[in-house]
């Protein structure tokens, strides 16, 4: 964020975004006041969770959301800038991509869902300056449920997707 006059820098500042461990910029915008008890959640959770959480998430050109997974479903909603591609590595060893953006005729969608437990990462699809999305997680996000992908482990598990894994791991 070197030039504060760039549109991405202005959004980062005006939305109060901070750097995310996976890459990009984010700010939690909403967290349910109600919680789901740990006993009502699947065993993968280690305690109660908010019913849902929401964040703004912004990627700048040249940055990416590193491959990671969480224990909840995550919905992505496109707001503006350049479209982005969400890459998913599934438990059966396959890879798929969802193109998020405003160019519906070109196969982009305004929203997408990443299933719980799926390895995923994102990168901008075009040459624009930024992509701005919102992400809603249910049950709500907790960093205890976040796992950053390890390059060597992912390469062993998904040998057919070396280029993607090398590009989207830190």
Secondary structure as UniProt FT lines:
FT   TURN            4..5
FT   HELIX           7..14
FT   TURN            15..16
FT   STRAND          18..19
FT   TURN            21..22
FT   STRAND          25..31
FT   STRAND          35..36
FT   HELIX           38..40
FT   TURN            43..44
FT   STRAND          49..50
FT   STRAND          53..60
FT   TURN            61..62
FT   STRAND          64..70
FT   STRAND          73..81
FT   STRAND          84..89
FT   TURN            91..92
FT   STRAND          95..100
FT   HELIX           104..106
FT   STRAND          111..114
FT   TURN            116..117
FT   STRAND          119..124
FT   STRAND          130..138
FT   HELIX           143..145
FT   STRAND          146..148
FT   HELIX           151..157
FT   HELIX           159..161
FT   HELIX           162..167
//
